[in-house]
Each structure stands twice: as structure tokens, then as C-alpha cells.
Amino acid sequence: MKRIFFIDLDNTIYFTKPNEEQLMGELYRFLESMDLGISKENFQLAKQEMLKTPFIKVAKKYGFKEEVMPEVISYLHNREVTRPLKPSDDYHYIKSLTGRKFIVTAGFPKQQQSKVKMLGIADDFEEVHVVDVSVNNKKDVFEQLINQHDLNRDDILIIGDDAESEIKFGLELGISTFLLDPENLHPNAESTFRGNNLSNLHAAAGQA
């Protein structure tokens, strides 16, 4: 039975698309006021990718002008979500797991912490860890948590939607993983468990 859970935030505990205006409206308008050096078409594509992919990766992919990036990054470091967010309809499967639960999410700390607050879920978790992807990755944080809390890897289940981040890193560390893939974006990705929703999460954790 799994009794320790490392859980992603974005598109796992809640989905960005139904909360797009609360999450991204101000950012979109800020970016529209900047000269990013890309076409309107590419900006629209970039906006959609921002819902699922860390901003820095999107900016690099679409070639945002380097000279505007310091101002954009400064804005993002100081940005907070100030309007209530709605957890996913499947969140109750996470909340009802028995054991120790840690959020491990990538992004800007102030922004990610404010999401947890606006979701009203802070009391459901022992700790919230925000990974600055310009410094390290989730694998580093997983290892830090294991060492800090003297955790047994056999007791841990990692839950998330990113096959190339928490799922990949979990498997590399010999930890069981649950890939949430509602749109079947990662049909060939390796994962211990997977689902297009979280209805079989308790079975994967051995808590059914």
C-alpha cells in the first residue's frame, strides 16, 4: 500500500482550461502590451501552450525577444492569482487518499502558492514545494523530500500529468507513478499506472 504521495498541481489537482481567465487573463493582457517579436498567430498558439507548459519553455519555443524577458520574468515572479479557482471534479479521489501528501509543482513560487490558496486546498497537504525550473527540476525535489523525511521509496506514489517531468523522474528514481492523461496525449509514455481520470487512483495506491 502507498502511504506517501507526491502530487502535481496544474492539470492534476485542477485543470487550467476551465480557470483560464482567473489564471491567465492578466498575463495575456500584459504580454499583448509587449513587443514579443512573434506573429499574432504564434502568440495565440503560445497562449494555449502556456496552459499546460511552463512559461519559460513556451517563451523559448516561440522565440520571445530576449530583451523583453527580464521585464516579463519580473512580472511573473511578483504575480499572484487573486480569484477563486475550482479543483477538478476528480479531486475528491486525491483528498480521500490515506497518508502523507505533498504538492510538488513547477513555476514561480508566489504564483503557485497563490493557486493553492485560491483552490482552498492548503490544509489537505503536509507541504507545498514549488520547483524553479531555471535552477533544478522535480527529480531534485523528490530526492530532497525522500532524504529530508527519511521516506521509503516503496511507500511513494507520484501523481501527475507530465510524462516528461514528474512521471519520467519518478521512474528514474524507482518510484511508482500514476499518469493522468485525459486527452491521451502520451499514449506511449511509460508509467506504473495511468488513467484518463482518477477513478482508479485508490486501486493504484492499494487503498481500494
Secondary structure, 3 states (H helix, E strand, C coil): CCCEEEECCECCCECCHHHHHHHHHHHHHHHHCCCCCCCHHHHHHHHHHHCCCCHHHHHHHHCCCHHHHHHHHHHHHCCCCCCCCCCCCCHHHHHCCCCEEEEEEECCHHHHHHHHHHHCCHHHCCEEEEECCCCCCHHHHHHHHHHHHCCCHHHEEEEECCCCCHHHHHHHCCCEEEEECCCCCCCCCCCCEEECCCCCHHHHCCCC
